């Protein structure tokens, strides 16, 4: 394990060096996130009076509801897409076969990329929250329970990483070596519509709300919003139950992701190798 972590940290350090030499990339990432959140911030200002009645559990604050939803969705989406994008880039750069020939192989590469992306995105989220509160005037609760919020964030991110690994496995099993792979593409589409990122689920027809129940984002975003807007913690049954559901999603997705990705690599090695196009 120590050697594996050392190998993973080598890829982490490569990403850090890239930011060190090109700090403008970090600034542009902040600006990109700010623009993405800012657009929906102004949309929420326009619609806040219409949405107030559907957001009583959040104090009727549609602006805070929207900003938190978009902010954490963007963060989760970057983690969700990370495994496939990393494998795809290494493959077309002719580095994937080299990584796979090393003792810790592709897993050290993926883990190192995840470690860096996790820290990078966490810093971006913190900066965006500070900007949202101090500059945009978004109203968050004065008594946010930090530990529950961090636990929600960790479990949510690992859930997305697990789903991302399932998607990355299709790179070899389905030979999806161009464009978008189906797992994360479908997840992102469903989440945008059915998980309450941009609007409360109450506005959906009841027959469509059942789709929301199979998406981890639904439970994670609701729990995070209740913590940050309403000031609730694990003493609240809804916050606790939603956390347990997200935790279950996390365990299942990570187990399935690791299993399927390992099988995909073995399949590629037994055929033409991880660096060949079939």
ZIMOQUI-V655603 format. One record per helix or strand. SS is the DSSP state (~ for helix, > for strand). FROM is the first residue (numbers start at 1). LEN is the number of residues. Records with the same first field share a line. If there is no record, write none. Layout:
BEGIN
SS=FROM-LEN + FROM-LEN
END
This chain:
BEGIN
~=2-20 + 24-31 + 56-3 + 62-31 + 96-6 + 105-30 + 146-28 + 182-13 + 201-3 + 206-7 + 216-13 + 237-34
END
